[in-house]
């Protein structure tokens, strides 16, 4: 049974009670690079994917207790465009190839415990679960994408301060989906690499 959005939102509401100290908001954007890491084990089904025009917009809120440990909530809008070529057949019959263009967008809600270290240049490392909701899809895609999506997220990044409270943020985000996102495409798993850059704001001005 997968976590529901209200449970994740409740975790955010509990932050002020559980934690104190530095609060950091950031807004970033960049490219999304999906990769197929496992395709169907069915010998009569093969899938080839050509990913293109994929991007992500990310908003995150982190609250740190002490100098190092924190808990974050991240919202990612991920827009994906891909062409799938699915070949089926065998068992004495012929092989059939079907091509489909997929265009869709997900919003991922991510809970991210993690650590930070450093001062003027601050590194951070986070990992946690995500819950993805399909928010739009092209007409030929609708009905062929599994929703919701559930998986695991890892983030490695750095913050470089400009003033006492503001600066640049650069991060790499990695998503592994537990869901076979494409219907009729067999056991196909996606590992998504996202390269992002943007700005952050610290409420306390601490580093």
N, CA, C and O of each residue as an XYZ file, in Angstrom:
828
protein
N       0.842     -1.194      0.000
C       0.000      0.000      0.000
C       0.876      1.241      0.000
O       1.779      1.355      0.828
N       0.626      2.179     -0.916
C       1.486      3.318     -1.092
C       1.044      4.486     -0.209
O      -0.135      4.609      0.123
N       2.010      5.354      0.175
C       1.641      6.508      1.008
C       0.748      7.467      0.251
O       0.921      7.657     -0.953
N      -0.213      8.080      0.947
C      -1.150      9.022      0.339
C      -0.660     10.449      0.544
O       0.023     10.734      1.528
N      -1.006     11.359     -0.389
C      -0.562     12.752     -0.254
C      -0.898     13.392      1.076
O      -0.056     14.123      1.596
N      -2.106     13.167      1.689
C      -2.378     13.807      2.990
C      -1.381     13.422      4.072
O      -1.079     14.233      4.948
N      -0.863     12.188      4.027
C       0.118     11.758      5.017
C       1.406     12.545      4.840
O       2.021     12.966      5.820
N       1.816     12.745      3.595
C       3.036     13.497      3.315
C       2.869     14.950      3.740
O       3.783     15.535      4.321
N       1.711     15.535      3.458
C       1.452     16.927      3.844
C       1.447     17.060      5.364
O       1.911     18.068      5.898
N       0.924     16.050      6.068
C       0.913     16.080      7.530
C       2.330     16.125      8.082
O       2.593     16.797      9.080
N       3.242     15.410      7.434
C       4.634     15.445      7.864
C       5.188     16.861      7.796
O       5.919     17.295      8.686
N       4.834     17.581      6.726
C       5.291     18.966      6.586
C       4.727     19.836      7.707
O       5.446     20.673      8.253
N       3.460     19.656      8.058
C       2.844     20.467      9.094
C       3.476     20.212     10.458
O       3.425     21.070     11.339
N       4.072     19.033     10.633
C       4.696     18.709     11.911
C       6.104     19.265     12.037
O       6.678     19.233     13.125
N       6.688     19.784     10.928
C       8.053     20.285     10.974
C       8.278     21.305     12.091
O       9.248     21.179     12.838
N       7.392     22.333     12.228
C       7.658     23.344     13.264
C       7.669     22.769     14.676
O       8.306     23.332     15.566
N       6.976     21.665     14.891
C       6.928     21.052     16.220
C       8.167     20.212     16.462
O       8.737     20.235     17.553
N       8.584     19.472     15.447
C       9.667     18.506     15.606
C      11.036     19.163     15.506
O      11.966     18.776     16.215
N      11.162     20.149     14.636
C      12.465     20.725     14.351
C      12.518     22.215     14.668
O      11.488     22.865     14.845
N      13.725     22.737     14.735
C      13.919     24.171     14.871
C      15.188     24.536     14.118
O      15.849     23.668     13.549
N      15.530     25.831     14.113
C      16.753     26.329     13.503
C      16.541     26.723     12.061
O      15.469     27.214     11.707
N      17.543     26.518     11.216
C      17.583     27.104      9.881
C      16.501     26.564      8.954
O      16.271     25.356      8.889
N      15.841     27.467      8.240
C      14.854     27.101      7.227
C      15.309     27.651      5.876
O      15.656     28.826      5.754
N      15.302     26.790      4.877
C      15.813     27.160      3.557
C      14.789     26.791      2.495
O      14.304     25.661      2.452
N      14.462     27.764      1.630
C      13.602     27.532      0.477
C      14.447     27.660     -0.788
O      15.380     28.462     -0.833
N      14.130     26.889     -1.795
C      14.830     27.064     -3.066
C      13.906     26.741     -4.235
O      12.994     25.922     -4.128
N      14.169     27.403     -5.338
C      13.455     27.187     -6.587
C      14.489     26.967     -7.675
O      15.390     27.785     -7.859
N      14.359     25.861     -8.397
C      15.356     25.534     -9.417
C      14.682     24.861    -10.602
O      13.536     24.418    -10.519
N      15.397     24.795    -11.677
C      14.902     24.143    -12.889
C      16.054     23.575    -13.688
O      17.212     23.934    -13.474
N      15.727     22.681    -14.616
C      16.785     22.083    -15.426
C      16.254     20.980    -16.312
O      15.072     20.946    -16.653
N      17.136     20.090    -16.675
C      16.797     19.032    -17.614
C      16.597     17.710    -16.880
O      17.167     17.465    -15.817
N      15.773     16.876    -17.485
C      15.504     15.542    -16.973
C      16.024     14.535    -17.996
O      15.731     14.644    -19.187
N      16.802     13.548    -17.521
C      17.401     12.548    -18.415
C      16.954     11.161    -17.965
O      17.645     10.529    -17.166
N      15.817     10.674    -18.458
C      15.365      9.327    -18.064
C      16.217      8.245    -18.740
O      16.666      8.408    -19.875
N      16.428      7.148    -18.026
C      17.174      6.013    -18.544
C      16.403      4.729    -18.263
O      15.840      4.555    -17.182
N      16.383      3.825    -19.253
C      15.828      2.486    -19.021
C      16.898      1.656    -18.333
O      17.991      1.483    -18.873
N      16.595      1.140    -17.145
C      17.593      0.336    -16.456
C      17.222     -1.146    -16.434
O      18.051     -1.991    -16.098
N      15.971     -1.460    -16.793
C      15.587     -2.875    -16.861
C      14.411     -2.995    -17.808
O      13.395     -2.327    -17.616
N      14.529     -3.830    -18.821
C      13.420     -4.032    -19.751
C      12.824     -5.412    -19.530
O      13.277     -6.169    -18.672
N      11.816     -5.725    -20.306
C      11.020     -6.922    -20.054
C      11.854     -8.192    -20.062
O      12.749     -8.367    -20.889
N      11.535     -9.083    -19.112
C      12.155    -10.406    -19.086
C      11.467    -11.359    -20.063
O      11.919    -12.487    -20.261
N      10.374    -10.898    -20.670
C       9.662    -11.702    -21.660
C      10.466    -11.734    -22.962
O      10.679    -10.678    -23.558
N      10.926    -12.912    -23.432
C      11.749    -12.967    -24.652
C      10.975    -12.564    -25.903
O      11.575    -12.324    -26.952
N       9.646    -12.488    -25.801
C       8.837    -12.135    -26.969
C       8.366    -10.686    -26.930
O       7.469    -10.292    -27.675
N       8.984     -9.897    -26.050
C       8.625     -8.487    -25.953
C       9.900     -7.668    -25.779
O      10.694     -7.929    -24.876
N      10.092     -6.678    -26.646
C      11.240     -5.787    -26.508
C      10.760     -4.341    -26.638
O       9.810     -4.048    -27.363
N      11.432     -3.456    -25.924
C      11.040     -2.049    -25.898
C      12.275     -1.186    -26.105
O      13.307     -1.393    -25.466
N      12.159     -0.226    -26.997
C      13.214      0.759    -27.202
C      12.607      2.139    -26.982
O      11.516      2.422    -27.476
N      13.309      3.003    -26.240
C      12.768      4.323    -25.900
C      13.734      5.417    -26.331
O      14.943      5.315    -26.121
N      13.191      6.448    -26.928
C      13.954      7.624    -27.306
C      13.402      8.807    -26.517
O      12.371      9.373    -26.882
N      14.094      9.185    -25.427
C      13.636     10.281    -24.571
C      14.122     11.614    -25.128
O      15.249     11.718    -25.614
N      13.266     12.636    -25.057
C      13.642     13.950    -25.573
C      12.751     15.025    -24.946
O      11.668     14.741    -24.434
N      13.236     16.253    -25.003
C      12.458     17.414    -24.541
C      11.919     17.232    -23.125
O      10.772     17.588    -22.854
N      12.718     16.689    -22.232
C      12.286     16.479    -20.860
C      12.898     17.555    -19.960
O      14.086     17.861    -20.060
N      12.067     18.125    -19.078
C      12.566     19.149    -18.171
C      11.875     19.016    -16.819
O      10.880     18.306    -16.678
N      12.426     19.717    -15.826
C      11.888     19.648    -14.466
C      11.960     21.027    -13.816
O      12.903     21.785    -14.043
N      10.943     21.342    -13.000
C      10.931     22.522    -12.148
C      10.755     22.030    -10.717
O       9.859     21.234    -10.439
N      11.603     22.499     -9.814
C      11.636     21.949     -8.463
C      11.544     23.056     -7.419
O      12.246     24.064     -7.509
N      10.673     22.863     -6.425
C      10.598     23.745     -5.254
C      10.839     22.885     -4.021
O      10.231     21.826     -3.865
N      11.728     23.345     -3.147
C      11.950     22.561     -1.935
C      12.075     23.447     -0.703
O      12.490     24.604     -0.767
N      11.698     22.850      0.416
C      11.750     23.496      1.728
C      12.492     22.553      2.666
O      12.129     21.385      2.803
N      13.538     23.073      3.313
C      14.318     22.276      4.255
C      14.396     22.994      5.590
O      14.575     24.210      5.655
N      14.258     22.215      6.653
C      14.378     22.761      7.996
C      15.417     21.934      8.736
O      15.301     20.712      8.835
N      16.436     22.615      9.257
C      17.563     21.928      9.872
C      17.538     22.084     11.383
O      17.197     23.143     11.909
N      17.905     21.011     12.071
C      18.070     21.045     13.518
C      19.575     20.972     13.789
O      20.250     20.059     13.314
N      20.089     21.923     14.543
C      21.526     21.978     14.729
C      22.210     22.426     13.445
O      21.631     23.162     12.645
N      23.444     21.977     13.254
C      24.228     22.425     12.104
C      24.142     21.504     10.906
O      24.476     21.908      9.793
N      23.692     20.255     11.116
C      23.854     19.286     10.035
C      22.576     18.569      9.613
O      22.320     18.443      8.415
N      21.767     18.097     10.556
C      20.634     17.248     10.188
C      19.412     18.082      9.839
O      19.153     19.115     10.456
N      18.656     17.618      8.831
C      17.437     18.320      8.444
C      16.417     17.397      7.822
O      16.703     16.238      7.517
N      15.221     17.929      7.637
C      14.142     17.215      6.978
C      13.547     18.145      5.932
O      13.246     19.303      6.224
N      13.379     17.644      4.721
C      12.914     18.490      3.632
C      11.671     17.945      2.958
O      11.383     16.749      3.009
N      10.938     18.853      2.323
C       9.821     18.496      1.458
C      10.101     19.112      0.099
O      10.402     20.303      0.011
N      10.008     18.326     -0.957
C      10.322     18.783     -2.303
C       9.151     18.491     -3.233
O       8.569     17.407     -3.193
N       8.811     19.464     -4.069
C       7.795     19.291     -5.104
C       8.473     19.435     -6.455
O       9.046     20.482     -6.757
N       8.409     18.392     -7.266
C       9.018     18.401     -8.588
C       7.939     18.263     -9.654
O       7.124     17.343     -9.612
N       7.944     19.188    -10.610
C       7.123     18.996    -11.803
C       8.039     18.469    -12.897
O       8.994     19.140    -13.288
N       7.750     17.266    -13.392
C       8.602     16.606    -14.388
C       7.800     16.392    -15.662
O       6.809     15.662    -15.668
N       8.229     17.023    -16.724
C       7.585     16.890    -18.025
C       8.438     15.970    -18.890
O       9.631     16.212    -19.071
N       7.832     14.922    -19.420
C       8.572     13.912    -20.173
C       7.981     13.747    -21.570
O       6.765     13.692    -21.748
N       8.871     13.669    -22.551
C       8.474     13.358    -23.922
C       9.343     12.203    -24.399
O      10.570     12.270    -24.323
N       8.709     11.148    -24.888
C       9.470      9.984    -25.331
C       8.728      9.257    -26.442
O       7.499      9.295    -26.513
N       9.473      8.607    -27.294
C       8.918      7.714    -28.319
C       9.270      6.286    -27.935
O      10.442      5.962    -27.743
N       8.264      5.435    -27.822
C       8.477      4.029    -27.514
C       8.239      3.189    -28.763
O       7.278      3.407    -29.501
N       9.120      2.233    -28.985
C       8.945      1.250    -30.053
C       8.825     -0.115    -29.375
O       9.794     -0.611    -28.800
N       7.641     -0.720    -29.442
C       7.350     -1.981    -28.754
C       7.193     -3.093    -29.786
O       6.360     -3.004    -30.688
N       7.999     -4.136    -29.643
C       7.952     -5.273    -30.563
C       7.468     -6.502    -29.814
O       8.035     -6.857    -28.781
N       6.431     -7.157    -30.315
C       5.883     -8.354    -29.679
C       5.738     -9.457    -30.720
O       5.731     -9.207    -31.925
N       5.622    -10.690    -30.215
C       5.417    -11.824    -31.124
C       6.160    -13.047    -30.642
O       6.508    -13.141    -29.465
N       6.411    -14.000    -31.551
C       7.111    -15.233    -31.220
C       6.169    -16.409    -31.174
O       5.037    -16.342    -31.653
N       6.646    -17.475    -30.599
C       5.887    -18.726    -30.477
C       5.356    -19.186    -31.826
O       4.196    -19.580    -31.941
N       6.213    -19.135    -32.852
C       5.826    -19.608    -34.169
C       5.141    -18.576    -35.027
O       4.951    -18.802    -36.222
N       4.763    -17.449    -34.455
C       4.103    -16.398    -35.226
C       5.072    -15.305    -35.624
O       6.271    -15.400    -35.362
N       4.554    -14.275    -36.252
C       5.390    -13.161    -36.662
C       5.584    -12.164    -35.534
O       4.961    -12.267    -34.477
N       6.445    -11.212    -35.774
C       6.702    -10.142    -34.820
C       6.012     -8.870    -35.284
O       5.972     -8.568    -36.477
N       5.481     -8.146    -34.342
C       4.724     -6.936    -34.654
C       5.341     -5.754    -33.899
O       5.638     -5.856    -32.708
N       5.526     -4.657    -34.585
C       6.134     -3.462    -34.005
C       5.117     -2.337    -33.963
O       4.428     -2.053    -34.942
N       5.045     -1.705    -32.799
C       4.124     -0.582    -32.598
C       4.914      0.596    -32.042
O       5.662      0.444    -31.076
N       4.751      1.763    -32.645
C       5.431      2.969    -32.185
C       4.406      3.911    -31.564
O       3.284      4.039    -32.053
N       4.811      4.567    -30.478
C       3.904      5.487    -29.795
C       4.698      6.657    -29.237
O       5.791      6.484    -28.699
N       4.131      7.851    -29.375
C       4.731      9.057    -28.802
C       4.025      9.385    -27.489
O       2.801      9.506    -27.449
N       4.792      9.525    -26.430
C       4.238      9.803    -25.114
C       4.640     11.211    -24.672
O       5.811     11.587    -24.742
N       3.658     11.976    -24.221
C       3.905     13.306    -23.656
C       3.088     13.409    -22.370
O       1.861     13.318    -22.413
N       3.743     13.596    -21.236
C       3.003     13.633    -19.971
C       3.808     14.385    -18.923
O       5.014     14.587    -19.066
N       3.108     14.797    -17.858
C       3.742     15.497    -16.753
C       3.304     14.938    -15.417
O       2.124     14.655    -15.209
N       4.251     14.781    -14.516
C       3.991     14.320    -13.154
C       4.405     15.394    -12.155
O       5.353     16.139    -12.403
N       3.702     15.481    -11.026
C       4.175     16.209     -9.859
C       4.568     15.177     -8.807
O       3.747     14.370     -8.371
N       5.825     15.218     -8.413
C       6.327     14.315     -7.372
C       6.395     15.040     -6.041
O       6.948     16.136     -5.952
N       5.834     14.430     -5.005
C       5.933     14.924     -3.632
C       6.976     14.063     -2.938
O       6.820     12.846     -2.833
N       8.054     14.709     -2.459
C       9.208     13.963     -1.958
C       9.509     14.366     -0.514
O       9.598     15.556     -0.209
N       9.664     13.394      0.364
C      10.106     13.626      1.740
C      11.582     13.257      1.823
O      11.965     12.135      1.489
N      12.429     14.221      2.278
C      13.870     14.059      2.157
C      14.619     14.353      3.459
O      15.009     15.500      3.681
N      14.832     13.366      4.319
C      15.795     13.545      5.402
C      17.194     13.689      4.797
O      17.483     13.121      3.743
N      18.060     14.457      5.475
C      19.390     14.612      4.922
C      20.334     15.383      5.821
O      20.001     15.738      6.952
N      21.538     15.638      5.284
C      22.598     16.311      6.013
C      23.154     17.458      5.166
O      23.056     17.445      3.939
N      23.732     18.435      5.834
C      24.463     19.509      5.156
C      25.767     19.753      5.910
O      25.872     19.477      7.105
N      26.751     20.273      5.193
C      28.010     20.643      5.821
C      28.671     21.731      4.978
O      28.444     21.825      3.772
N      29.483     22.538      5.627
C      30.133     23.649      4.955
C      29.514     24.976      5.340
O      28.459     25.018      5.973
N      30.177     26.070      4.956
C      29.721     27.406      5.301
C      29.424     28.229      4.052
O      28.285     28.235      3.583
N      30.422     28.924      3.500
C      30.178     29.755      2.318
C      29.741     28.904      1.132
O      28.884     29.313      0.348
N      30.323     27.739      1.009
C      29.853     26.725      0.054
C      29.322     25.569      0.889
O      30.077     24.909      1.603
N      28.027     25.329      0.796
C      27.366     24.348      1.652
C      26.906     23.156      0.816
O      26.111     23.312     -0.111
N      27.404     21.977      1.143
C      27.015     20.749      0.455
C      25.864     20.094      1.220
O      25.776     20.199      2.443
N      24.981     19.413      0.474
C      23.900     18.687      1.136
C      23.628     17.376      0.417
O      23.807     17.256     -0.795
N      23.191     16.401      1.198
C      22.900     15.053      0.710
C      21.595     14.605      1.336
O      21.435     14.670      2.555
N      20.644     14.141      0.499
C      19.315     13.748      0.980
C      18.845     12.496      0.252
O      19.244     12.237     -0.883
N      18.001     11.732      0.911
C      17.361     10.591      0.254
C      16.039     10.289      0.939
O      15.917     10.427      2.156
N      15.045      9.874      0.152
C      13.736      9.570      0.717
C      12.746      9.148     -0.350
O      13.084      9.130     -1.533
N      11.519      8.805      0.049
C      10.507      8.318     -0.890
C       9.793      9.455     -1.601
O       9.722     10.577     -1.100
N       9.262      9.140     -2.787
C       8.416     10.110     -3.482
C       7.101      9.454     -3.911
O       7.010      8.240     -4.090
N       6.100     10.302     -4.064
C       4.763      9.905     -4.524
C       4.427     10.800     -5.715
O       4.324     12.017     -5.562
N       4.254     10.212     -6.897
C       4.032     10.980     -8.117
C       2.589     10.933     -8.590
O       1.958      9.876     -8.596
N       2.072     12.101     -8.989
C       0.694     12.232     -9.468
C       0.716     12.714    -10.913
O       1.344     13.727    -11.221
N       0.039     11.998    -11.792
C      -0.066     12.415    -13.191
C      -0.993     13.626    -13.290
O      -2.154     13.561    -12.887
N      -0.467     14.746    -13.836
C      -1.266     15.975    -13.895
C      -1.706     16.311    -15.317
O      -2.671     17.053    -15.497
N      -1.030     15.788    -16.318
C      -1.508     15.989    -17.686
C      -0.849     14.966    -18.609
O       0.226     14.443    -18.316
N      -1.514     14.696    -19.720
C      -0.989     13.771    -20.718
C      -1.619     14.107    -22.058
O      -2.764     14.554    -22.115
N      -0.872     13.893    -23.142
C      -1.423     14.120    -24.469
C      -2.508     13.090    -24.764
O      -2.570     12.053    -24.104
N      -3.346     13.360    -25.727
C      -4.493     12.497    -26.011
C      -4.095     11.066    -26.315
O      -4.760     10.131    -25.869
N      -3.005     10.879    -27.077
C      -2.594      9.518    -27.427
C      -1.848      8.828    -26.280
O      -1.553      7.635    -26.354
N      -1.548      9.586    -25.222
C      -0.859      9.021    -24.064
C      -1.832      8.612    -22.968
O      -1.597      7.643    -22.245
N      -2.919      9.354    -22.851
C      -3.867      9.142    -21.762
C      -4.376      7.692    -21.763
O      -4.784      7.166    -22.798
N      -4.343      7.070    -20.598
C      -4.765      5.686    -20.480
C      -3.635      4.693    -20.626
O      -3.818      3.503    -20.374
N      -2.441      5.177    -21.040
C      -1.299      4.282    -21.232
C      -0.198      4.502    -20.195
O       0.823      3.814    -20.218
N      -0.401      5.457    -19.285
C       0.589      5.762    -18.261
C       0.032      5.363    -16.891
O      -1.094      5.713    -16.538
N       0.841      4.626    -16.133
C       0.438      4.226    -14.787
C       0.502      5.425    -13.840
O       1.493      6.156    -13.825
N      -0.540      5.623    -13.065
C      -0.550      6.653    -12.039
C      -1.360      6.133    -10.857
O      -2.420      5.548    -11.079
N      -0.916      6.314     -9.610
C       0.243      7.121     -9.226
C       1.577      6.415     -9.447
O       1.629      5.218     -9.730
N       2.649      7.187     -9.312
C       4.005      6.660     -9.392
C       4.615      6.714     -7.997
O       4.376      7.658     -7.244
N       5.398      5.705     -7.658
C       6.044      5.636     -6.347
C       7.486      5.211     -6.553
O       7.776      4.346     -7.380
N       8.391      5.824     -5.795
C       9.779      5.447     -5.939
C      10.657      6.054     -4.865
O      10.180      6.491     -3.818
N      11.949      6.072     -5.146
C      12.948      6.553     -4.204
C      13.761      7.662     -4.865
O      14.141      7.552     -6.030
N      14.026      8.735     -4.108
C      14.765      9.888     -4.616
C      16.053     10.085     -3.822
O      16.077      9.910     -2.604
N      17.118     10.450     -4.526
C      18.367     10.851     -3.894
C      18.792     12.207     -4.448
O      18.649     12.461     -5.644
N      19.309     13.072     -3.592
C      19.715     14.415     -4.004
C      21.112     14.698     -3.474
O      21.407     14.469     -2.301
N      21.976     15.206     -4.369
C      23.287     15.704     -3.952
C      23.457     17.083     -4.560
O      23.280     17.254     -5.766
N      23.799     18.077     -3.735
C      23.904     19.426     -4.273
C      24.744     20.340     -3.412
O      25.332     19.922     -2.414
N      24.790     21.602     -3.822
C      25.522     22.607     -3.060
C      24.804     23.943     -3.138
O      24.106     24.244     -4.106
N      24.997     24.740     -2.086
C      24.490     26.108     -2.027
C      25.686     27.046     -1.901
O      26.571     26.828     -1.074
N      25.705     28.084     -2.724
C      26.767     29.089     -2.675
C      26.119     30.417     -2.341
O      25.319     30.927     -3.125
N      26.453     30.992     -1.177
C      25.717     32.168     -0.757
C      26.244     33.432     -1.440
O      27.445     33.567     -1.678
N      25.324     34.360     -1.753
C      25.643     35.662     -2.334
C      25.563     36.729     -1.243
O      26.483     37.528     -1.069
N      24.454     36.726     -0.517
C      24.287     37.587      0.644
C      24.118     36.685      1.859
O      24.287     35.469      1.765
N      23.784     37.288      3.007
C      23.629     36.493      4.224
C      22.479     35.503      4.118
O      22.510     34.442      4.741
N      21.458     35.849      3.324
C      20.264     35.007      3.268
C      19.982     34.382      1.912
O      19.122     33.506      1.817
N      20.678     34.804      0.855
C      20.368     34.320     -0.488
C      21.604     33.798     -1.193
O      22.731     34.162     -0.857
N      21.373     32.931     -2.184
C      22.491     32.417     -2.961
C      22.017     31.483     -4.058
O      20.820     31.344     -4.311
N      22.982     30.848     -4.702
C      22.707     29.898     -5.773
C      22.622     28.483     -5.214
O      23.294     28.144     -4.239
N      21.789     27.666     -5.845
C      21.739     26.246     -5.513
C      21.905     25.443     -6.798
O      21.297     25.749     -7.823
N      22.735     24.417     -6.723
C      22.945     23.477     -7.838
C      22.772     22.080     -7.268
O      23.334     21.759     -6.221
N      21.995     21.246     -7.953
C      21.775     19.902     -7.399
C      21.539     18.880     -8.503
O      21.022     19.188     -9.577
N      21.933     17.672     -8.197
C      21.609     16.498     -9.014
C      20.580     15.678     -8.247
O      20.777     15.350     -7.077
N      19.481     15.353     -8.921
C      18.435     14.544     -8.310
C      18.285     13.244     -9.096
O      18.302     13.246    -10.327
N      18.141     12.146     -8.376
C      18.033     10.822     -8.995
C      16.746     10.156     -8.507
O      16.534     10.011     -7.303
N      15.902      9.757     -9.435
C      14.637      9.080     -9.104
C      14.653      7.658     -9.650
O      14.956      7.425    -10.820
N      14.320      6.717     -8.776
C      14.108      5.338     -9.219
C      12.655      4.979     -8.990
O      12.179      5.008     -7.855
N      11.942      4.642    -10.060
C      10.527      4.323     -9.971
C      10.330      2.836     -9.703
O      10.947      1.989    -10.349
N       9.452      2.529     -8.729
C       9.094      1.138     -8.455
C       7.967      0.649     -9.368
O       7.636     -0.537     -9.371
N       7.382      1.562    -10.138
C       6.197      1.265    -10.935
C       6.582      1.046    -12.392
O       7.448      1.739    -12.924
N       5.922      0.061    -13.044
C       6.040     -0.077    -14.506
C       5.179      1.019    -15.133
O       3.981      0.830    -15.344
N       5.791      2.156    -15.425
C       5.033      3.366    -15.743
C       4.264      3.251    -17.049
O       3.189      3.835    -17.180
N       4.793      2.508    -18.024
C       4.152      2.411    -19.337
C       3.365      1.107    -19.441
O       3.940      0.023    -19.347
N       2.062      1.212    -19.632
C       1.235      0.025    -19.807
C       1.592     -0.668    -21.123
O       1.961     -0.012    -22.097
N       1.479     -1.981    -21.142
C       1.729     -2.794    -22.333
C       3.174     -2.717    -22.810
O       3.466     -3.049    -23.959
N       4.084     -2.278    -21.931
C       5.495     -2.212    -22.313
C       6.342     -3.160    -21.463
O       7.563     -3.019    -21.398
N       5.697     -4.113    -20.821
C       6.431     -5.107    -20.057
C       7.018     -4.556    -18.773
O       6.586     -3.524    -18.259
N       8.009     -5.267    -18.269
C       8.651     -4.924    -16.999
C       9.727     -3.879    -17.271
O      10.916     -4.197    -17.296
N       9.310     -2.643    -17.473
C      10.212     -1.566    -17.865
C      10.345     -0.565    -16.730
O       9.371      0.096    -16.370
N      11.544     -0.444    -16.161
C      11.803      0.470    -15.057
C      12.594      1.681    -15.562
O      13.402      1.571    -16.484
N      12.342      2.838    -14.935
C      12.988      4.074    -15.352
C      13.815      4.638    -14.203
O      13.352      4.735    -13.067
N      15.050      5.009    -14.529
C      15.922      5.740    -13.606
C      16.101      7.134    -14.185
O      16.631      7.298    -15.283
N      15.652      8.138    -13.435
C      15.606      9.507    -13.950
C      16.698     10.344    -13.295
O      16.776     10.426    -12.069
N      17.547     10.968    -14.125
C      18.613     11.848    -13.650
C      18.209     13.280    -13.976
O      17.889     13.588    -15.124
N      18.220     14.165    -12.967
C      17.824     15.551    -13.172
C      18.959     16.483    -12.747
O      19.495     16.361    -11.646
N      19.314     17.405    -13.625
C      20.374     18.373    -13.377
C      19.720     19.744    -13.246
O      19.110     20.236    -14.195
N      19.846     20.372    -12.050
C      19.078     21.578    -11.756
C      19.946     22.699    -11.197
O      20.964     22.463    -10.545
N      19.514     23.918    -11.471
C      20.157     25.087    -10.899
C      19.127     26.150    -10.605
O      18.119     26.249    -11.305
N      19.371     26.967     -9.553
C      18.408     28.001     -9.201
C      18.887     28.842     -8.042
O      20.089     29.021     -7.845
N      17.926     29.367     -7.262
C      18.205     30.261     -6.146
C      17.624     29.703     -4.853
O      16.625     28.984     -4.866
N      18.266     30.046     -3.733
C      17.715     29.672     -2.434
C      17.605     30.907     -1.555
O      18.266     31.920     -1.785
N      16.758     30.796     -0.546
C      16.572     31.863      0.444
C      16.532     31.219      1.821
O      15.784     30.266      2.039
N      17.336     31.733      2.755
C      17.377     31.233      4.118
C      16.676     32.212      5.047
O      17.049     33.384      5.109
N      15.660     31.743      5.771
C      14.916     32.621      6.666
C      15.785     33.148      7.808
O      15.658     34.304      8.212
N      16.657     32.301      8.316
C      17.474     32.694      9.469
C      18.760     33.384      9.078
O      19.358     34.093      9.887
N      19.200     33.179      7.822
C      20.455     33.761      7.391
C      21.679     33.034      7.923
O      22.793     33.552      7.839
N      21.483     31.826      8.477
C      22.604     31.067      9.021
C      23.226     30.204      7.925
O      22.555     29.840      6.960
N      24.511     29.879      8.079
C      25.205     29.010      7.129
C      25.929     27.897      7.883
O      26.578     27.053      7.265
